[in-house]
Amino acid sequence: MPHTKPSPQGPQRPQNSQIVVSEKFNASDADVIFKSSDDVLFHIHRKNLEAHAGAFPPSEFSTNGEVVSLTEDASILEKLFQYIYPQRHPDIELMDHEDLYKLAEAAEKYEVFGVIALCKTRIR
């Protein structure tokens, strides 16, 4: 078996890899699509972003169908986006400290203030 050096860019995805869409955030009528750092797509309603997250542009700004790349991985974005919809939220008490800190960081970055308060309470 020939020895190959790892790619300096990290692992490569196969050319025929399928697009992965979040099972929870895949509404066909969503008007903005985010891509996580690990290539999962999230179809989100802009009206929910406007109401619950201060760091995203309002609906007057169009993404023109482009996918907006975010730096967080899918597990953190999935938790974060659950807080901008009227649904049962993830139980912060059950999150490990690493995920809790990542969620708090994302909430701060995207100004999801309800999540910031919950994370601060849990971290103390």
Secondary structure, DSSP 8 states (H G I E B T S, - for coil): -------TT-----TT---EEEEEEE-TT-SEEEE-TTSEEEEE-HHHHHHH-TTS--TTS--TT-EEE-SS-HHHHHHHHHTTSSS----GGGS-HHHHHHHHHHHHHHT-HHHHHHHHHHH-
